Amino acid sequence: MFGLGMQEVLVIALIVLLLFGGKKIPELMKGLGKGVKSFKDGMKEISEDGTDKKSDE
């Protein structure tokens, strides 16, 4: 995973937990999930637009 070992991932998770607290993390993950879904939808629209243009030519 991005060239990170298990120890590095645990340290990053601990820092995030200390910075944001346990109550805030679910909200952050929900927002991150919505952002990823929006990005995927946008990429899907772009690829569909590209295939539509090719079929019209």
mmCIF file as Biopython writes it, N, C-alpha, C and O atoms, coordinates in Angstrom:
data_model
#
loop_
_atom_site.group_PDB
_atom_site.id
_atom_site.type_symbol
_atom_site.label_atom_id
_atom_site.label_alt_id
_atom_site.label_comp_id
_atom_site.label_asym_id
_atom_site.label_entity_id
_atom_site.label_seq_id
_atom_site.pdbx_PDB_ins_code
_atom_site.Cartn_x
_atom_site.Cartn_y
_atom_site.Cartn_z
_atom_site.occupancy
_atom_site.B_iso_or_equiv
_atom_site.auth_seq_id
_atom_site.auth_asym_id
_atom_site.pdbx_PDB_model_num
ATOM 1   N N  . MET A ? 1  ? 0.847   -1.186 0.000   1.0 0.0 1  A 1 
ATOM 2   C CA . MET A ? 1  ? 0.000   0.000  0.000   1.0 0.0 1  A 1 
ATOM 3   C C  . MET A ? 1  ? 0.883   1.237  0.000   1.0 0.0 1  A 1 
ATOM 4   O O  . MET A ? 1  ? 1.343   1.665  1.059   1.0 0.0 1  A 1 
ATOM 5   N N  . PHE A ? 2  ? 1.127   1.816  -1.166  1.0 0.0 2  A 1 
ATOM 6   C CA . PHE A ? 2  ? 1.906   3.039  -1.341  1.0 0.0 2  A 1 
ATOM 7   C C  . PHE A ? 2  ? 3.310   2.915  -0.773  1.0 0.0 2  A 1 
ATOM 8   O O  . PHE A ? 2  ? 3.924   3.928  -0.437  1.0 0.0 2  A 1 
ATOM 9   N N  . GLY A ? 3  ? 3.830   1.710  -0.659  1.0 0.0 3  A 1 
ATOM 10  C CA . GLY A ? 3  ? 5.170   1.505  -0.152  1.0 0.0 3  A 1 
ATOM 11  C C  . GLY A ? 3  ? 5.275   1.701  1.350   1.0 0.0 3  A 1 
ATOM 12  O O  . GLY A ? 3  ? 6.376   1.881  1.872   1.0 0.0 3  A 1 
ATOM 13  N N  . LEU A ? 4  ? 4.153   1.670  2.053   1.0 0.0 4  A 1 
ATOM 14  C CA . LEU A ? 4  ? 4.174   1.830  3.500   1.0 0.0 4  A 1 
ATOM 15  C C  . LEU A ? 4  ? 4.060   0.474  4.175   1.0 0.0 4  A 1 
ATOM 16  O O  . LEU A ? 4  ? 3.299   -0.392 3.742   1.0 0.0 4  A 1 
ATOM 17  N N  . GLY A ? 5  ? 4.826   0.306  5.240   1.0 0.0 5  A 1 
ATOM 18  C CA . GLY A ? 5  ? 4.743   -0.917 6.022   1.0 0.0 5  A 1 
ATOM 19  C C  . GLY A ? 5  ? 3.649   -0.807 7.069   1.0 0.0 5  A 1 
ATOM 20  O O  . GLY A ? 5  ? 3.019   0.240  7.216   1.0 0.0 5  A 1 
ATOM 21  N N  . MET A ? 6  ? 3.433   -1.877 7.783   1.0 0.0 6  A 1 
ATOM 22  C CA . MET A ? 6  ? 2.376   -1.912 8.799   1.0 0.0 6  A 1 
ATOM 23  C C  . MET A ? 6  ? 2.661   -0.915 9.922   1.0 0.0 6  A 1 
ATOM 24  O O  . MET A ? 6  ? 1.734   -0.291 10.438  1.0 0.0 6  A 1 
ATOM 25  N N  . GLN A ? 7  ? 3.914   -0.758 10.301  1.0 0.0 7  A 1 
ATOM 26  C CA . GLN A ? 7  ? 4.254   0.169  11.380  1.0 0.0 7  A 1 
ATOM 27  C C  . GLN A ? 7  ? 3.931   1.609  10.990  1.0 0.0 7  A 1 
ATOM 28  O O  . GLN A ? 7  ? 3.414   2.373  11.805  1.0 0.0 7  A 1 
ATOM 29  N N  . GLU A ? 8  ? 4.231   1.979  9.757   1.0 0.0 8  A 1 
ATOM 30  C CA . GLU A ? 8  ? 3.959   3.336  9.303   1.0 0.0 8  A 1 
ATOM 31  C C  . GLU A ? 8  ? 2.454   3.611  9.283   1.0 0.0 8  A 1 
ATOM 32  O O  . GLU A ? 8  ? 2.007   4.690  9.672   1.0 0.0 8  A 1 
ATOM 33  N N  . VAL A ? 9  ? 1.680   2.627  8.826   1.0 0.0 9  A 1 
ATOM 34  C CA . VAL A ? 9  ? 0.224   2.783  8.777   1.0 0.0 9  A 1 
ATOM 35  C C  . VAL A ? 9  ? -0.326  2.953  10.187  1.0 0.0 9  A 1 
ATOM 36  O O  . VAL A ? 9  ? -1.210  3.780  10.409  1.0 0.0 9  A 1 
ATOM 37  N N  . LEU A ? 10 ? 0.182   2.185  11.136  1.0 0.0 10 A 1 
ATOM 38  C CA . LEU A ? 10 ? -0.281  2.306  12.523  1.0 0.0 10 A 1 
ATOM 39  C C  . LEU A ? 10 ? 0.070   3.667  13.119  1.0 0.0 10 A 1 
ATOM 40  O O  . LEU A ? 10 ? -0.737  4.253  13.840  1.0 0.0 10 A 1 
ATOM 41  N N  . VAL A ? 11 ? 1.257   4.168  12.826  1.0 0.0 11 A 1 
ATOM 42  C CA . VAL A ? 11 ? 1.660   5.482  13.334  1.0 0.0 11 A 1 
ATOM 43  C C  . VAL A ? 11 ? 0.761   6.570  12.755  1.0 0.0 11 A 1 
ATOM 44  O O  . VAL A ? 11 ? 0.330   7.469  13.477  1.0 0.0 11 A 1 
ATOM 45  N N  . ILE A ? 12 ? 0.476   6.492  11.459  1.0 0.0 12 A 1 
ATOM 46  C CA . ILE A ? 12 ? -0.403  7.472  10.820  1.0 0.0 12 A 1 
ATOM 47  C C  . ILE A ? 12 ? -1.803  7.406  11.429  1.0 0.0 12 A 1 
ATOM 48  O O  . ILE A ? 12 ? -2.409  8.441  11.706  1.0 0.0 12 A 1 
ATOM 49  N N  . ALA A ? 13 ? -2.318  6.188  11.639  1.0 0.0 13 A 1 
ATOM 50  C CA . ALA A ? 13 ? -3.647  6.025  12.240  1.0 0.0 13 A 1 
ATOM 51  C C  . ALA A ? 13 ? -3.680  6.602  13.650  1.0 0.0 13 A 1 
ATOM 52  O O  . ALA A ? 13 ? -4.667  7.229  14.034  1.0 0.0 13 A 1 
ATOM 53  N N  . LEU A ? 14 ? -2.628  6.404  14.419  1.0 0.0 14 A 1 
ATOM 54  C CA . LEU A ? 14 ? -2.556  6.939  15.774  1.0 0.0 14 A 1 
ATOM 55  C C  . LEU A ? 14 ? -2.536  8.466  15.759  1.0 0.0 14 A 1 
ATOM 56  O O  . LEU A ? 14 ? -3.203  9.102  16.576  1.0 0.0 14 A 1 
ATOM 57  N N  . ILE A ? 15 ? -1.790  9.048  14.853  1.0 0.0 15 A 1 
ATOM 58  C CA . ILE A ? 15 ? -1.733  10.512 14.741  1.0 0.0 15 A 1 
ATOM 59  C C  . ILE A ? 15 ? -3.093  11.073 14.358  1.0 0.0 15 A 1 
ATOM 60  O O  . ILE A ? 15 ? -3.525  12.081 14.917  1.0 0.0 15 A 1 
ATOM 61  N N  . VAL A ? 16 ? -3.773  10.434 13.412  1.0 0.0 16 A 1 
ATOM 62  C CA . VAL A ? 16 ? -5.111  10.882 13.009  1.0 0.0 16 A 1 
ATOM 63  C C  . VAL A ? 16 ? -6.063  10.790 14.184  1.0 0.0 16 A 1 
ATOM 64  O O  . VAL A ? 16 ? -6.860  11.701 14.408  1.0 0.0 16 A 1 
ATOM 65  N N  . LEU A ? 17 ? -5.991  9.698  14.940  1.0 0.0 17 A 1 
ATOM 66  C CA . LEU A ? 17 ? -6.849  9.525  16.106  1.0 0.0 17 A 1 
ATOM 67  C C  . LEU A ? 17 ? -6.599  10.612 17.142  1.0 0.0 17 A 1 
ATOM 68  O O  . LEU A ? 17 ? -7.543  11.142 17.727  1.0 0.0 17 A 1 
ATOM 69  N N  . LEU A ? 18 ? -5.335  10.945 17.370  1.0 0.0 18 A 1 
ATOM 70  C CA . LEU A ? 18 ? -5.007  11.988 18.344  1.0 0.0 18 A 1 
ATOM 71  C C  . LEU A ? 18 ? -5.449  13.372 17.875  1.0 0.0 18 A 1 
ATOM 72  O O  . LEU A ? 18 ? -5.910  14.181 18.680  1.0 0.0 18 A 1 
ATOM 73  N N  . LEU A ? 19 ? -5.311  13.646 16.582  1.0 0.0 19 A 1 
ATOM 74  C CA . LEU A ? 19 ? -5.662  14.960 16.055  1.0 0.0 19 A 1 
ATOM 75  C C  . LEU A ? 19 ? -7.171  15.193 16.020  1.0 0.0 19 A 1 
ATOM 76  O O  . LEU A ? 19 ? -7.644  16.264 16.401  1.0 0.0 19 A 1 
ATOM 77  N N  . PHE A ? 20 ? -7.921  14.201 15.567  1.0 0.0 20 A 1 
ATOM 78  C CA . PHE A ? 20 ? -9.334  14.408 15.333  1.0 0.0 20 A 1 
ATOM 79  C C  . PHE A ? 20 ? -10.234 13.815 16.413  1.0 0.0 20 A 1 
ATOM 80  O O  . PHE A ? 20 ? -11.386 14.232 16.533  1.0 0.0 20 A 1 
ATOM 81  N N  . GLY A ? 21 ? -9.760  12.881 17.182  1.0 0.0 21 A 1 
ATOM 82  C CA . GLY A ? 21 ? -10.576 12.253 18.204  1.0 0.0 21 A 1 
ATOM 83  C C  . GLY A ? 21 ? -11.457 11.164 17.622  1.0 0.0 21 A 1 
ATOM 84  O O  . GLY A ? 21 ? -11.693 11.123 16.415  1.0 0.0 21 A 1 
ATOM 85  N N  . GLY A ? 22 ? -11.932 10.298 18.470  1.0 0.0 22 A 1 
ATOM 86  C CA . GLY A ? 22 ? -12.711 9.149  18.034  1.0 0.0 22 A 1 
ATOM 87  C C  . GLY A ? 22 ? -14.064 9.492  17.454  1.0 0.0 22 A 1 
ATOM 88  O O  . GLY A ? 22 ? -14.564 8.775  16.587  1.0 0.0 22 A 1 
ATOM 89  N N  . LYS A ? 23 ? -14.670 10.577 17.917  1.0 0.0 23 A 1 
ATOM 90  C CA . LYS A ? 23 ? -16.017 10.926 17.451  1.0 0.0 23 A 1 
ATOM 91  C C  . LYS A ? 23 ? -16.007 11.538 16.061  1.0 0.0 23 A 1 
ATOM 92  O O  . LYS A ? 23 ? -16.995 11.432 15.336  1.0 0.0 23 A 1 
ATOM 93  N N  . LYS A ? 24 ? -14.928 12.166 15.683  1.0 0.0 24 A 1 
ATOM 94  C CA . LYS A ? 24 ? -14.861 12.875 14.417  1.0 0.0 24 A 1 
ATOM 95  C C  . LYS A ? 24 ? -14.478 11.974 13.245  1.0 0.0 24 A 1 
ATOM 96  O O  . LYS A ? 24 ? -14.791 12.296 12.099  1.0 0.0 24 A 1 
ATOM 97  N N  . ILE A ? 25 ? -13.813 10.864 13.505  1.0 0.0 25 A 1 
ATOM 98  C CA . ILE A ? 25 ? -13.310 9.992  12.439  1.0 0.0 25 A 1 
ATOM 99  C C  . ILE A ? 25 ? -14.430 9.430  11.563  1.0 0.0 25 A 1 
ATOM 100 O O  . ILE A ? 25 ? -14.281 9.447  10.341  1.0 0.0 25 A 1 
ATOM 101 N N  . PRO A ? 26 ? -15.551 8.930  12.117  1.0 0.0 26 A 1 
ATOM 102 C CA . PRO A ? 26 ? -16.612 8.438  11.225  1.0 0.0 26 A 1 
ATOM 103 C C  . PRO A ? 26 ? -17.141 9.511  10.269  1.0 0.0 26 A 1 
ATOM 104 O O  . PRO A ? 26 ? -17.456 9.218  9.116   1.0 0.0 26 A 1 
ATOM 105 N N  . GLU A ? 27 ? -17.235 10.741 10.747  1.0 0.0 27 A 1 
ATOM 106 C CA . GLU A ? 27 ? -17.680 11.837 9.883   1.0 0.0 27 A 1 
ATOM 107 C C  . GLU A ? 27 ? -16.668 12.088 8.760   1.0 0.0 27 A 1 
ATOM 108 O O  . GLU A ? 27 ? -17.054 12.328 7.616   1.0 0.0 27 A 1 
ATOM 109 N N  . LEU A ? 28 ? -15.384 12.032 9.087   1.0 0.0 28 A 1 
ATOM 110 C CA . LEU A ? 28 ? -14.344 12.223 8.082   1.0 0.0 28 A 1 
ATOM 111 C C  . LEU A ? 28 ? -14.388 11.120 7.028   1.0 0.0 28 A 1 
ATOM 112 O O  . LEU A ? 28 ? -14.258 11.394 5.835   1.0 0.0 28 A 1 
ATOM 113 N N  . MET A ? 29 ? -14.571 9.878  7.462   1.0 0.0 29 A 1 
ATOM 114 C CA . MET A ? 29 ? -14.614 8.758  6.523   1.0 0.0 29 A 1 
ATOM 115 C C  . MET A ? 29 ? -15.856 8.834  5.637   1.0 0.0 29 A 1 
ATOM 116 O O  . MET A ? 29 ? -15.804 8.484  4.458   1.0 0.0 29 A 1 
ATOM 117 N N  . LYS A ? 30 ? -16.971 9.291  6.206   1.0 0.0 30 A 1 
ATOM 118 C CA . LYS A ? 30 ? -18.194 9.453  5.414   1.0 0.0 30 A 1 
ATOM 119 C C  . LYS A ? 30 ? -17.980 10.499 4.329   1.0 0.0 30 A 1 
ATOM 120 O O  . LYS A ? 30 ? -18.368 10.292 3.180   1.0 0.0 30 A 1 
ATOM 121 N N  . GLY A ? 31 ? -17.371 11.610 4.685   1.0 0.0 31 A 1 
ATOM 122 C CA . GLY A ? 31 ? -17.068 12.658 3.708   1.0 0.0 31 A 1 
ATOM 123 C C  . GLY A ? 31 ? -16.090 12.178 2.647   1.0 0.0 31 A 1 
ATOM 124 O O  . GLY A ? 31 ? -16.232 12.505 1.469   1.0 0.0 31 A 1 
ATOM 125 N N  . LEU A ? 32 ? -15.100 11.405 3.065   1.0 0.0 32 A 1 
ATOM 126 C CA . LEU A ? 32 ? -14.126 10.854 2.120   1.0 0.0 32 A 1 
ATOM 127 C C  . LEU A ? 32 ? -14.812 9.897  1.147   1.0 0.0 32 A 1 
ATOM 128 O O  . LEU A ? 32 ? -14.517 9.907  -0.048  1.0 0.0 32 A 1 
ATOM 129 N N  . GLY A ? 33 ? -15.711 9.083  1.649   1.0 0.0 33 A 1 
ATOM 130 C CA . GLY A ? 33 ? -16.444 8.153  0.797   1.0 0.0 33 A 1 
ATOM 131 C C  . GLY A ? 33 ? -17.301 8.868  -0.230  1.0 0.0 33 A 1 
ATOM 132 O O  . GLY A ? 33 ? -17.361 8.463  -1.390  1.0 0.0 33 A 1 
ATOM 133 N N  . LYS A ? 34 ? -17.967 9.939  0.201   1.0 0.0 34 A 1 
ATOM 134 C CA . LYS A ? 34 ? -18.779 10.724 -0.733  1.0 0.0 34 A 1 
ATOM 135 C C  . LYS A ? 34 ? -17.900 11.372 -1.801  1.0 0.0 34 A 1 
ATOM 136 O O  . LYS A ? 34 ? -18.284 11.444 -2.969  1.0 0.0 34 A 1 
ATOM 137 N N  . GLY A ? 35 ? -16.733 11.839 -1.400  1.0 0.0 35 A 1 
ATOM 138 C CA . GLY A ? 35 ? -15.813 12.448 -2.353  1.0 0.0 35 A 1 
ATOM 139 C C  . GLY A ? 35 ? -15.317 11.456 -3.389  1.0 0.0 35 A 1 
ATOM 140 O O  . GLY A ? 35 ? -15.226 11.779 -4.573  1.0 0.0 35 A 1 
ATOM 141 N N  . VAL A ? 36 ? -14.997 10.249 -2.943  1.0 0.0 36 A 1 
ATOM 142 C CA . VAL A ? 36 ? -14.528 9.212  -3.866  1.0 0.0 36 A 1 
ATOM 143 C C  . VAL A ? 36 ? -15.642 8.817  -4.821  1.0 0.0 36 A 1 
ATOM 144 O O  . VAL A ? 36 ? -15.399 8.627  -6.013  1.0 0.0 36 A 1 
ATOM 145 N N  . LYS A ? 37 ? -16.870 8.691  -4.304  1.0 0.0 37 A 1 
ATOM 146 C CA . LYS A ? 37 ? -18.008 8.338  -5.162  1.0 0.0 37 A 1 
ATOM 147 C C  . LYS A ? 37 ? -18.242 9.427  -6.205  1.0 0.0 37 A 1 
ATOM 148 O O  . LYS A ? 37 ? -18.489 9.126  -7.373  1.0 0.0 37 A 1 
ATOM 149 N N  . SER A ? 38 ? -18.167 10.675 -5.792  1.0 0.0 38 A 1 
ATOM 150 C CA . SER A ? 38 ? -18.341 11.783 -6.726  1.0 0.0 38 A 1 
ATOM 151 C C  . SER A ? 38 ? -17.261 11.774 -7.799  1.0 0.0 38 A 1 
ATOM 152 O O  . SER A ? 38 ? -17.542 12.020 -8.972  1.0 0.0 38 A 1 
ATOM 153 N N  . PHE A ? 39 ? -16.035 11.492 -7.401  1.0 0.0 39 A 1 
ATOM 154 C CA . PHE A ? 39 ? -14.922 11.426 -8.349  1.0 0.0 39 A 1 
ATOM 155 C C  . PHE A ? 39 ? -15.142 10.306 -9.365  1.0 0.0 39 A 1 
ATOM 156 O O  . PHE A ? 39 ? -14.945 10.498 -10.565 1.0 0.0 39 A 1 
ATOM 157 N N  . LYS A ? 40 ? -15.552 9.136  -8.874  1.0 0.0 40 A 1 
ATOM 158 C CA . LYS A ? 40 ? -15.801 8.007  -9.778  1.0 0.0 40 A 1 
ATOM 159 C C  . LYS A ? 40 ? -16.932 8.325  -10.755 1.0 0.0 40 A 1 
ATOM 160 O O  . LYS A ? 40 ? -16.842 8.002  -11.939 1.0 0.0 40 A 1 
ATOM 161 N N  . ASP A ? 41 ? -17.994 8.958  -10.259 1.0 0.0 41 A 1 
ATOM 162 C CA . ASP A ? 41 ? -19.106 9.337  -11.136 1.0 0.0 41 A 1 
ATOM 163 C C  . ASP A ? 41 ? -18.637 10.314 -12.205 1.0 0.0 41 A 1 
ATOM 164 O O  . ASP A ? 41 ? -19.029 10.197 -13.366 1.0 0.0 41 A 1 
ATOM 165 N N  . GLY A ? 42 ? -17.808 11.268 -11.826 1.0 0.0 42 A 1 
ATOM 166 C CA . GLY A ? 42 ? -17.270 12.232 -12.782 1.0 0.0 42 A 1 
ATOM 167 C C  . GLY A ? 42 ? -16.406 11.568 -13.834 1.0 0.0 42 A 1 
ATOM 168 O O  . GLY A ? 42 ? -16.488 11.906 -15.014 1.0 0.0 42 A 1 
ATOM 169 N N  . MET A ? 43 ? -15.576 10.623 -13.413 1.0 0.0 43 A 1 
ATOM 170 C CA . MET A ? 43 ? -14.726 9.893  -14.364 1.0 0.0 43 A 1 
ATOM 171 C C  . MET A ? 43 ? -15.575 9.051  -15.311 1.0 0.0 43 A 1 
ATOM 172 O O  . MET A ? 43 ? -15.259 8.918  -16.494 1.0 0.0 43 A 1 
ATOM 173 N N  . LYS A ? 44 ? -16.651 8.489  -14.780 1.0 0.0 44 A 1 
ATOM 174 C CA . LYS A ? 44 ? -17.544 7.682  -15.616 1.0 0.0 44 A 1 
ATOM 175 C C  . LYS A ? 44 ? -18.211 8.555  -16.673 1.0 0.0 44 A 1 
ATOM 176 O O  . LYS A ? 44 ? -18.345 8.145  -17.826 1.0 0.0 44 A 1 
ATOM 177 N N  . GLU A ? 45 ? -18.631 9.767  -16.277 1.0 0.0 45 A 1 
ATOM 178 C CA . GLU A ? 45 ? -19.247 10.702 -17.231 1.0 0.0 45 A 1 
ATOM 179 C C  . GLU A ? 45 ? -18.253 11.076 -18.335 1.0 0.0 45 A 1 
ATOM 180 O O  . GLU A ? 45 ? -18.610 11.132 -19.511 1.0 0.0 45 A 1 
ATOM 181 N N  . ILE A ? 46 ? -17.019 11.327 -17.946 1.0 0.0 46 A 1 
ATOM 182 C CA . ILE A ? 46 ? -16.001 11.712 -18.926 1.0 0.0 46 A 1 
ATOM 183 C C  . ILE A ? 46 ? -15.771 10.570 -19.918 1.0 0.0 46 A 1 
ATOM 184 O O  . ILE A ? 46 ? -15.687 10.803 -21.124 1.0 0.0 46 A 1 
ATOM 185 N N  . SER A ? 47 ? -15.669 9.351  -19.417 1.0 0.0 47 A 1 
ATOM 186 C CA . SER A ? 47 ? -15.417 8.224  -20.325 1.0 0.0 47 A 1 
ATOM 187 C C  . SER A ? 47 ? -16.627 7.972  -21.220 1.0 0.0 47 A 1 
ATOM 188 O O  . SER A ? 47 ? -16.464 7.595  -22.381 1.0 0.0 47 A 1 
ATOM 189 N N  . GLU A ? 48 ? -17.839 8.175  -20.701 1.0 0.0 48 A 1 
ATOM 190 C CA . GLU A ? 48 ? -19.029 8.009  -21.532 1.0 0.0 48 A 1 
ATOM 191 C C  . GLU A ? 48 ? -19.083 9.095  -22.599 1.0 0.0 48 A 1 
ATOM 192 O O  . GLU A ? 48 ? -19.450 8.823  -23.743 1.0 0.0 48 A 1 
ATOM 193 N N  . ASP A ? 49 ? -18.724 10.311 -22.238 1.0 0.0 49 A 1 
ATOM 194 C CA . ASP A ? 49 ? -18.706 11.401 -23.219 1.0 0.0 49 A 1 
ATOM 195 C C  . ASP A ? 49 ? -17.695 11.112 -24.307 1.0 0.0 49 A 1 
ATOM 196 O O  . ASP A ? 49 ? -17.950 11.392 -25.478 1.0 0.0 49 A 1 
ATOM 197 N N  . GLY A ? 50 ? -16.565 10.563 -23.946 1.0 0.0 50 A 1 
ATOM 198 C CA . GLY A ? 50 ? -15.535 10.233 -24.922 1.0 0.0 50 A 1 
ATOM 199 C C  . GLY A ? 50 ? -15.980 9.146  -25.882 1.0 0.0 50 A 1 
ATOM 200 O O  . GLY A ? 50 ? -15.697 9.227  -27.078 1.0 0.0 50 A 1 
ATOM 201 N N  . THR A ? 51 ? -16.674 8.126  -25.380 1.0 0.0 51 A 1 
ATOM 202 C CA . THR A ? 51 ? -17.134 7.048  -26.268 1.0 0.0 51 A 1 
ATOM 203 C C  . THR A ? 51 ? -18.270 7.519  -27.146 1.0 0.0 51 A 1 
ATOM 204 O O  . THR A ? 51 ? -18.397 7.057  -28.280 1.0 0.0 51 A 1 
ATOM 205 N N  . ASP A ? 52 ? -19.107 8.433  -26.653 1.0 0.0 52 A 1 
ATOM 206 C CA . ASP A ? 52 ? -20.203 8.960  -27.468 1.0 0.0 52 A 1 
ATOM 207 C C  . ASP A ? 52 ? -19.662 9.742  -28.651 1.0 0.0 52 A 1 
ATOM 208 O O  . ASP A ? 52 ? -20.172 9.627  -29.766 1.0 0.0 52 A 1 
ATOM 209 N N  . LYS A ? 53 ? -18.631 10.537 -28.408 1.0 0.0 53 A 1 
ATOM 210 C CA . LYS A ? 53 ? -18.045 11.344 -29.488 1.0 0.0 53 A 1 
ATOM 211 C C  . LYS A ? 53 ? -17.413 10.460 -30.551 1.0 0.0 53 A 1 
ATOM 212 O O  . LYS A ? 53 ? -17.501 10.769 -31.740 1.0 0.0 53 A 1 
ATOM 213 N N  . LYS A ? 54 ? -16.776 9.363  -30.144 1.0 0.0 54 A 1 
ATOM 214 C CA . LYS A ? 54 ? -16.129 8.475  -31.097 1.0 0.0 54 A 1 
ATOM 215 C C  . LYS A ? 54 ? -17.166 7.764  -31.960 1.0 0.0 54 A 1 
ATOM 216 O O  . LYS A ? 54 ? -16.924 7.537  -33.145 1.0 0.0 54 A 1 
ATOM 217 N N  . SER A ? 55 ? -18.316 7.410  -31.390 1.0 0.0 55 A 1 
ATOM 218 C CA . SER A ? 55 ? -19.324 6.688  -32.160 1.0 0.0 55 A 1 
ATOM 219 C C  . SER A ? 55 ? -20.037 7.617  -33.148 1.0 0.0 55 A 1 
ATOM 220 O O  . SER A ? 55 ? -20.571 7.153  -34.155 1.0 0.0 55 A 1 
ATOM 221 N N  . ASP A ? 56 ? -20.046 8.929  -32.864 1.0 0.0 56 A 1 
ATOM 222 C CA . ASP A ? 56 ? -20.690 9.904  -33.759 1.0 0.0 56 A 1 
ATOM 223 C C  . ASP A ? 56 ? -19.857 10.160 -35.001 1.0 0.0 56 A 1 
ATOM 224 O O  . ASP A ? 56 ? -20.409 10.545 -36.032 1.0 0.0 56 A 1 
ATOM 225 N N  . GLU A ? 57 ? -18.554 9.960  -34.940 1.0 0.0 57 A 1 
ATOM 226 C CA . GLU A ? 57 ? -17.659 10.282 -36.050 1.0 0.0 57 A 1 
ATOM 227 C C  . GLU A ? 57 ? -17.717 9.290  -37.155 1.0 0.0 57 A 1 
ATOM 228 O O  . GLU A ? 57 ? -17.014 9.437  -38.155 1.0 0.0 57 A 1 
#
